Structures are given as structure tokens and as C-alpha cells.
């Protein structure tokens, strides 16, 4: 029988600590309540932790392969499987705590098992599933927690979890497509950098001595290449250290609140990426809002939950201003009119008409479905366009280097004549 260690509050306000045997956490909590205590903390002790091992005790066997590396972070695949299985279990009528226990036993890694166990313990202690997941932000993103909170608020947690799993599968498929399309250009780009470095460090100095013997003026592009060669050979380590330091400073700035907002604002203004991100955020927002309203959640509360699923803080702030106008009695379509980056005029018109006809929830879900279909086509076009663009840029880069090396050779032939 498992052993639990507890800390509880007595009627006189003092803290009591102790150990008890129970069949599980619910049984342990009932025993503590029977003692007239208010639970503060309850942890399960590891097996064999009651006494100290004797001198002749056999050493504990090593757990698993000592040479196998175990990641301390839950992978995206494990999180997707957890989300999909939890949705299926809840849809089948399995209680939440029981479903979490099942998933904990079937976890494929120690990190996932520990995370699912921690979530289950917090749920048993009385926290909502969203609040329990929020305690592990390294595993459950903010958008994930917001969508789970929406499902709990509307009473359709299994449906929301299924939607989250679909979102995760869609994002995984998108990353796979982008990486597959960009793999070949990236390999070419790395090879081009290697070739350029070899030319600047080893070959160009030899050509430079030959060019200097003819006392002729070199083309500007060749002078730039020679100058870069001299800088790399003389200050290569300082340049590398400067680049590393610059990358570190830029990364630190991006992590900050101000830098993150500025970066997200720049991304939204990007010619190709910005509209795709706005489409994805709008589809997610409309689907969540429509599902919440259809489940009977009040409009203002549904808006506050759905806006957290957008992901981009700039767009979240814009929607927050619209929520303030709704709270003051404004209509949803008119209140969202200032968020033109997120909502096109046609979508705002459809929302306004749906409000008047009383079919806002159905229309929002329909807008999300249409937007997601359009987004899939736009993503395929963008990925197909990215590969030849990268190849064109690399070809131009290598061509400039070739021209810079060829022009002095042509000039040299004129001097020989």
C-alpha cells in the first residue's frame, strides 16, 4: 500500500506533519479530513523510503540502460498523443483523474510520466485541469492552457482536446513541409559559406600577391573581397566572438516583453508571413469563440478566453480593446472593426449579420472552417515559392563571388598583352 507524507493545518492554526498508508491520494485526503485537518501538501513517498537499508542490503538494480540519454522535456509527439488519448478517454465517459492515471502508466518516457503524474496530483487536490497544466509551462504552452480552460468553462473538454490535437498535428505537418522544402537550399547555403571561407583564407591572398605585381587597379568588387579576406585572416576570432555576442544580445532582447512585442509586430507586417499568421490566429479565435458561445458561455467571458488562444500579443492587445467596447454595450462586429490586421472587412460584415440573426456561434465556426481551408492553400503556395527563392539568392551570391574572382583575371590578361 502506498505511503503518503502530508502537511496540514490544525484547528489552532499550527502546522501538523505526518505519514499515513492509503490506497491512493483520494483515500489519503479522506483520512486527513477525518482527523479534522485541512490539507496543505500531500506527497507520495517512494517505495522502500520508510527505513534505511542495512549494511548487508543488496544494492538497488540500475534503472534502465545507464548509457541511454533520457530527455527531461516532454516532446511534441508525446504531448500530441497525450492530448488525443485524453480526449478519447473523456469522450468515452472515463473520469478525468482516472484518465490521467491511465495516461501516466502508458507514458513512453520518464519526463512525460512525471508531468502527467504532477497534473493528476494537482487535479486530485482540487485544481482545474487548466490551472494544473499552467504549473508546467515548459510542457503546456499558453495557448494550450487557454483552450483547455475554454473547454472546462463550456463543459466540452473532450471536444476542445480533440481540436488541440488537430492543431498540433497541423503545426507539425506545416513544420515538416517547410523543413523538407528548405533542406536542399540550406545545404547549398552552408556549402557556399564553406567555399567562400576557403577562398578568403587560402586562395585570395595568393591571387592578391599576383595582382599586386602588375601594379594595376583592381575592380571594386575584388577590392571588397580582398578586404574581407584580410579581416577574416587578421581578426577572425574577434569577428566570431562579436557575432556570438550580438546573437546573444538579440536573443535576450527578443525574450523580453518589449522585444517580443516589437518582433511580433514586425512579423505581422512581413509581406508573406504576416498574412498567414493573421489568418491562422483569426481561424483559431473564431473557432474557439463560436464553440464557447454555442455551449452557452457568456459573450464577454468567451471573448476573454478565446483571445488568449490567438498567440500573438499584438493581436491579443487589439482584441482586448474590442472586448472593452463590448462590455460597454457595443456590438461585436463593430467592436472588432479596428482589428483590421486580424479581421478583414468581409468577416466583420458576416459577424455583424450573424449577430442580428442570432446565429453568431454557427457563423464563427463556419468562418473558421473556410479560413483554415484557405490557409492550407496559401501555405502550400508559400512553401512552394520559398524553395526557388532561396535557390535564386544562393545562385546570385555564388555568382557575385565568381565575378569578383574573374574580373581581375581578365584585367591581368590585358596587362600581359
C-alpha positions as CSV (number, residue, x, y, z in Angstrom):
1,X,0.0,0.0,0.0
2,X,1.4,3.4,-0.9
3,X,2.7,5.7,1.8
4,X,1.9,9.4,1.8
5,X,3.6,12.3,3.7
6,X,1.3,15.2,4.5
7,X,1.4,18.7,5.9
8,X,-1.9,20.0,7.2
9,X,-3.4,22.9,9.2
10,X,-4.8,22.2,12.7
11,X,-7.8,23.9,14.2
12,X,-5.5,26.1,16.3
13,X,-3.6,27.3,13.2
14,X,-0.5,25.2,13.7
15,X,1.0,23.0,11.0
16,X,0.9,19.3,11.6
17,X,3.1,16.8,9.6
18,X,2.8,13.1,9.4
19,X,2.9,9.8,7.4
20,X,0.0,7.5,6.6
21,X,-0.8,4.5,4.5
22,X,-3.6,4.8,1.9
23,X,-4.8,3.1,-1.2
24,X,-4.4,6.3,-3.2
25,X,-4.5,10.1,-2.9
26,X,-8.3,10.4,-2.5
27,X,-8.2,7.8,0.3
28,X,-5.3,9.8,2.0
29,X,-7.2,13.0,1.7
30,X,-10.3,11.4,3.3
31,X,-8.2,10.2,6.2
32,X,-6.7,13.6,6.7
33,X,-10.2,15.2,6.7
34,X,-11.3,12.5,9.3
35,X,-8.5,13.7,11.6
36,X,-10.0,17.2,11.5
37,X,-7.1,18.7,9.5
38,X,-7.0,21.0,6.5
39,X,-4.6,19.6,3.9
40,X,-1.7,21.9,2.8
41,X,0.5,19.5,0.9
42,X,0.4,15.7,0.1
43,X,3.2,13.8,-1.5
44,X,3.6,10.1,-2.1
45,X,6.8,8.6,-0.7
46,X,8.9,6.3,-2.9
47,X,8.8,2.6,-2.2
48,X,11.2,1.5,0.4
49,X,11.7,5.0,1.8
50,X,10.4,4.1,5.4
51,X,13.7,2.8,6.7
52,X,17.3,3.0,5.9
53,X,18.9,-0.1,4.2
54,X,21.2,-2.2,6.3
55,X,24.9,-2.8,5.7
56,X,24.4,-6.1,4.0
57,X,21.5,-4.9,1.9
58,X,21.8,-5.7,-1.8
59,X,22.4,-2.7,-4.0
60,X,19.4,-1.5,-5.9
61,X,19.4,-2.5,-9.5
62,X,20.2,0.2,-12.0
63,X,17.1,1.5,-13.7
64,X,17.3,1.1,-17.5
65,X,20.3,1.5,-19.7
66,X,23.0,3.7,-17.9
67,X,24.3,4.8,-21.3
68,X,20.8,5.8,-22.6
69,X,20.2,9.5,-22.7
70,X,16.8,10.5,-21.2
71,X,15.4,13.9,-22.1
72,X,13.9,15.9,-19.2
73,X,11.5,17.6,-21.5
74,X,8.2,16.2,-22.9
75,X,8.4,16.0,-26.7
76,X,5.8,17.5,-29.0
77,X,4.9,14.0,-30.2
78,X,4.2,12.8,-26.6
79,X,2.1,15.9,-25.9
80,X,0.1,15.3,-29.0
81,X,-0.5,11.6,-28.1
82,X,-1.5,12.7,-24.6
83,X,-4.0,15.2,-25.8
84,X,-5.6,12.9,-28.3
85,X,-5.8,9.9,-25.9
86,X,-7.2,12.2,-23.1
87,X,-9.9,13.4,-25.5
88,X,-10.9,9.9,-26.4
89,X,-11.0,8.7,-22.8
90,X,-13.1,11.7,-21.7
91,X,-15.5,11.2,-24.7
92,X,-15.9,7.6,-23.6
93,X,-17.1,8.7,-20.1
94,X,-13.9,8.0,-18.2
95,X,-13.4,10.4,-15.2
96,X,-10.7,12.9,-15.6
97,X,-8.5,11.7,-12.7
98,X,-8.8,8.1,-13.9
99,X,-7.9,9.1,-17.4
100,X,-4.8,10.9,-16.2
101,X,-3.8,7.8,-14.2
102,X,-4.1,5.6,-17.3
103,X,-2.1,8.0,-19.4
104,X,0.6,8.2,-16.6
105,X,1.0,4.4,-16.7
106,X,1.2,4.4,-20.5
107,X,3.7,7.3,-20.8
108,X,6.6,6.5,-23.1
109,X,9.3,8.5,-21.2
110,X,10.1,9.3,-17.5
111,X,9.6,13.0,-18.3
112,X,6.1,12.5,-19.6
113,X,5.2,10.1,-16.8
114,X,6.4,12.7,-14.1
115,X,4.5,15.5,-15.9
116,X,1.2,13.6,-16.2
117,X,1.5,12.5,-12.6
118,X,2.1,16.1,-11.4
119,X,-1.0,17.2,-13.3
120,X,-3.1,14.4,-11.9
121,X,-2.0,15.2,-8.3
122,X,-2.9,18.8,-8.7
123,X,-6.3,17.9,-10.2
124,X,-7.0,15.5,-7.3
125,X,-6.0,18.3,-4.8
126,X,-8.8,20.4,-6.3
127,X,-7.3,22.5,-9.1
128,X,-8.9,22.7,-12.5
129,X,-7.1,20.9,-15.4
130,X,-6.1,24.2,-17.0
131,X,-4.6,25.6,-13.8
132,X,-2.8,22.3,-13.2
133,X,-1.3,22.4,-16.7
134,X,-0.4,26.0,-16.2
135,X,2.0,24.9,-13.4
136,X,4.1,23.2,-16.2
137,X,4.6,26.0,-18.8
138,X,7.6,24.2,-20.3
139,X,5.2,21.4,-21.4
140,X,1.9,23.1,-21.9
141,X,2.0,26.4,-23.9
142,X,-0.1,29.3,-23.0
143,X,-2.4,28.7,-26.0
144,X,-2.9,25.1,-25.0
145,X,-3.9,26.1,-21.4
146,X,-6.3,28.8,-22.7
147,X,-8.1,26.3,-24.9
148,X,-8.3,23.7,-22.1
149,X,-9.8,26.5,-19.9
150,X,-12.3,27.2,-22.6
151,X,-13.3,23.5,-22.7
152,X,-13.7,23.3,-19.0
153,X,-15.8,26.6,-18.9
154,X,-18.1,25.3,-21.6
155,X,-18.4,21.6,-20.5
156,X,-16.9,20.2,-23.7
157,X,-13.4,19.4,-22.7
158,X,-13.1,16.3,-24.8
159,X,-14.1,18.3,-28.0
160,X,-11.5,21.0,-27.2
161,X,-8.8,18.5,-26.6
162,X,-9.5,16.9,-29.9
163,X,-9.2,20.3,-31.6
164,X,-5.9,20.9,-29.8
165,X,-4.6,17.6,-31.1
166,X,-5.7,18.6,-34.6
167,X,-3.9,22.0,-34.2
168,X,-0.8,20.2,-33.1
169,X,-0.9,17.8,-36.0
170,X,-1.4,20.7,-38.4
171,X,1.5,22.7,-37.0
172,X,3.7,19.5,-37.1
173,X,2.8,18.9,-40.7
174,X,3.5,22.5,-41.6
175,X,6.9,22.4,-39.9
176,X,7.7,19.2,-41.8
177,X,6.7,20.7,-45.1
178,X,8.8,23.8,-44.5
179,X,11.9,21.8,-43.4
180,X,11.6,19.4,-46.3
181,X,11.3,22.3,-48.8
182,X,14.2,24.3,-47.2
183,X,16.6,21.4,-46.6
184,X,18.2,21.4,-50.1
185,X,18.7,25.2,-50.2
186,X,20.1,25.2,-46.7
187,X,22.7,22.6,-47.6
188,X,23.7,24.7,-50.6
189,X,23.9,27.8,-48.5
190,X,26.2,26.0,-46.0
191,X,28.4,24.7,-48.8
192,X,28.6,28.2,-50.3
193,X,29.8,29.6,-46.9
194,X,32.4,26.9,-46.7
195,X,33.7,27.6,-50.2
196,X,33.7,31.4,-49.5
197,X,35.7,30.9,-46.3
198,X,38.3,28.7,-48.0
199,X,38.6,31.2,-50.8
200,X,39.0,34.2,-48.4
201,X,41.5,32.5,-46.2
202,X,43.7,30.4,-48.5
203,X,43.3,31.3,-52.2
204,X,42.6,35.0,-52.4
205,X,45.9,36.0,-50.5
206,X,47.9,34.2,-53.2
207,X,46.0,35.9,-56.0
208,X,46.4,39.2,-54.2
209,X,50.2,38.9,-54.5
210,X,49.9,38.2,-58.2
211,X,47.6,41.2,-58.7
212,X,50.0,43.4,-56.8
213,X,52.9,42.5,-59.1
214,X,51.1,44.1,-62.0
215,X,50.5,47.4,-60.2
216,X,47.1,47.6,-61.7
217,X,43.9,48.9,-60.2
218,X,41.5,46.2,-59.1
219,X,37.7,46.3,-59.7
220,X,35.7,47.5,-56.6
221,X,34.1,44.1,-56.1
222,X,37.5,42.4,-56.0
223,X,38.8,45.1,-53.5
224,X,35.8,44.3,-51.2
225,X,36.6,40.6,-51.4
226,X,40.3,41.2,-50.6
227,X,39.4,43.4,-47.7
228,X,37.1,40.8,-46.3
229,X,39.9,38.2,-46.7
230,X,42.3,40.4,-44.8
231,X,39.7,41.0,-42.0
232,X,39.0,37.3,-41.6
233,X,42.7,36.3,-41.5
234,X,43.6,39.1,-39.1
235,X,40.6,39.4,-36.9
236,X,38.7,36.2,-37.5
237,X,38.4,35.2,-33.8
238,X,37.3,38.7,-32.8
239,X,34.7,38.8,-35.6
240,X,33.4,35.3,-34.5
241,X,33.2,36.5,-30.9
242,X,31.4,39.6,-31.9
243,X,28.8,37.7,-33.9
244,X,28.2,35.3,-31.0
245,X,27.8,38.2,-28.6
246,X,25.4,40.0,-31.0
247,X,23.3,36.9,-31.4
248,X,23.1,36.5,-27.6
249,X,22.1,40.2,-27.1
250,X,19.5,39.9,-29.9
251,X,18.1,36.7,-28.4
252,X,17.9,38.3,-24.9
253,X,16.1,41.3,-26.3
254,X,13.6,39.1,-28.2
255,X,12.8,37.2,-25.0
256,X,12.0,40.5,-23.2
257,X,8.4,41.8,-23.2
258,X,9.2,44.8,-25.2
259,X,11.3,43.0,-27.8
260,X,8.8,40.2,-28.2
261,X,6.0,42.7,-28.9
262,X,8.1,44.6,-31.4
263,X,9.2,41.3,-33.1
264,X,5.6,40.1,-33.3
265,X,4.6,43.4,-34.8
266,X,7.3,43.2,-37.5
267,X,6.3,39.6,-38.3
268,X,2.7,40.7,-38.9
269,X,3.9,43.4,-41.3
270,X,6.1,40.9,-43.3
271,X,4.8,40.6,-46.9
272,X,4.4,36.8,-47.0
273,X,4.5,35.5,-43.4
274,X,2.3,38.2,-41.8
275,X,-0.9,37.5,-43.6
276,X,-0.5,33.7,-43.0
277,X,0.0,34.3,-39.2
278,X,-3.0,36.6,-39.1
279,X,-5.2,34.0,-40.9
280,X,-4.1,31.3,-38.5
281,X,-4.8,33.5,-35.5
282,X,-8.3,34.5,-36.8
283,X,-9.3,30.9,-37.6
284,X,-8.3,29.8,-34.1
285,X,-10.0,32.8,-32.4
286,X,-13.3,32.3,-34.4
287,X,-13.4,28.6,-33.8
288,X,-12.8,29.0,-30.1
289,X,-15.3,31.9,-29.7
290,X,-18.0,30.1,-31.7
291,X,-17.6,26.9,-29.8
292,X,-17.8,28.7,-26.4
293,X,-20.9,30.7,-27.4
294,X,-22.6,27.6,-28.7
295,X,-22.0,25.9,-25.3
296,X,-23.8,28.8,-23.5
297,X,-20.7,30.7,-22.2
298,X,-21.5,34.5,-21.9
299,X,-20.0,36.6,-24.7
300,X,-17.6,38.7,-22.6
301,X,-16.2,35.7,-20.8
302,X,-15.9,33.7,-24.1
303,X,-14.1,36.7,-25.7
304,X,-11.6,36.8,-22.7
305,X,-10.9,33.1,-23.0
306,X,-10.7,33.0,-26.9
307,X,-8.4,36.0,-27.2
308,X,-5.7,34.1,-25.2
309,X,-5.7,31.4,-27.9
310,X,-4.5,33.9,-30.6
311,X,-0.8,33.5,-29.6
312,X,0.4,36.9,-31.0
313,X,0.5,39.5,-28.2
314,X,0.0,42.4,-30.6
315,X,-3.3,40.9,-31.8
316,X,-4.2,39.9,-28.3
317,X,-4.0,43.6,-27.2
318,X,-6.1,44.7,-30.2
319,X,-8.8,42.2,-29.3
320,X,-8.7,43.3,-25.6
321,X,-9.7,46.8,-26.7
322,X,-12.6,45.4,-28.6
323,X,-13.7,43.4,-25.5
324,X,-13.8,46.7,-23.5
325,X,-16.2,48.1,-26.1
326,X,-18.4,45.0,-25.9
327,X,-18.5,45.4,-22.1
328,X,-19.7,49.0,-22.6
329,X,-22.6,47.7,-24.7
330,X,-21.2,47.8,-28.2
331,X,-21.9,45.1,-30.8
332,X,-19.2,42.5,-31.5
333,X,-18.8,43.3,-35.3
334,X,-18.4,47.0,-34.7
335,X,-16.1,46.5,-31.8
336,X,-13.7,44.3,-33.8
337,X,-13.6,46.9,-36.7
338,X,-10.3,48.4,-35.5
339,X,-8.6,45.0,-35.7
340,X,-8.3,45.0,-39.5
341,X,-5.0,43.1,-39.3
342,X,-6.9,40.2,-37.9
343,X,-10.4,40.6,-39.3
344,X,-11.0,41.6,-43.0
345,X,-14.0,43.7,-43.8
346,X,-15.9,40.7,-45.2
347,X,-15.5,38.7,-42.0
348,X,-16.6,41.7,-39.9
349,X,-19.7,42.0,-42.1
350,X,-20.6,38.3,-41.7
351,X,-20.2,38.6,-37.9
352,X,-22.5,41.7,-37.8
353,X,-25.2,39.9,-39.8
354,X,-24.8,36.8,-37.7
355,X,-25.3,38.9,-34.5
356,X,-28.6,40.3,-35.9
357,X,-29.9,36.8,-36.9
358,X,-28.9,35.1,-33.6
359,X,-26.6,32.6,-35.4
360,X,-23.2,34.0,-34.2
361,X,-21.8,30.7,-32.9
362,X,-22.6,28.8,-36.1
363,X,-21.2,31.6,-38.3
364,X,-18.0,31.9,-36.4
365,X,-17.3,28.2,-36.7
366,X,-18.1,28.4,-40.4
367,X,-15.7,31.3,-40.9
368,X,-13.0,29.3,-39.1
369,X,-13.5,26.3,-41.4
370,X,-13.4,28.5,-44.6
371,X,-10.3,30.4,-43.3
372,X,-8.5,27.1,-42.4
373,X,-9.2,25.8,-45.9
374,X,-7.9,29.0,-47.5
375,X,-4.9,28.9,-45.1
376,X,-3.9,25.5,-46.3
377,X,-3.8,26.6,-49.9
378,X,-1.8,29.7,-49.0
379,X,0.7,27.7,-47.0
380,X,1.3,25.3,-49.9
381,X,1.9,28.3,-52.2
382,X,4.3,29.9,-49.8
383,X,6.3,26.8,-49.2
384,X,6.5,26.1,-53.0
385,X,7.6,29.7,-53.5
386,X,10.3,29.7,-50.8
387,X,12.5,26.9,-52.3
388,X,13.2,28.6,-55.7
389,X,13.6,32.0,-54.0
390,X,16.3,30.6,-51.7
391,X,18.0,28.9,-54.7
392,X,17.9,32.1,-56.6
393,X,19.5,34.0,-53.7
394,X,22.3,31.4,-53.3
395,X,22.9,31.4,-57.1
396,X,23.2,35.2,-57.0
397,X,25.6,35.0,-54.0
398,X,27.9,32.5,-55.6
399,X,27.7,34.3,-58.9
400,X,29.0,37.6,-57.3
401,X,31.9,35.7,-55.9
402,X,32.7,34.1,-59.2
403,X,32.5,37.5,-61.0
404,X,34.8,39.1,-58.3
405,X,37.4,36.4,-59.0
406,X,37.1,36.5,-62.7
407,X,37.3,40.3,-63.3
408,X,41.0,40.6,-62.1
409,X,41.9,37.6,-64.3
410,X,40.6,39.5,-67.4
411,X,42.4,42.6,-66.3
412,X,45.6,40.6,-65.9
413,X,45.4,39.3,-69.4
414,X,45.2,42.9,-70.7
415,X,48.5,43.8,-68.8
416,X,50.2,40.7,-70.2
417,X,49.3,41.9,-73.8
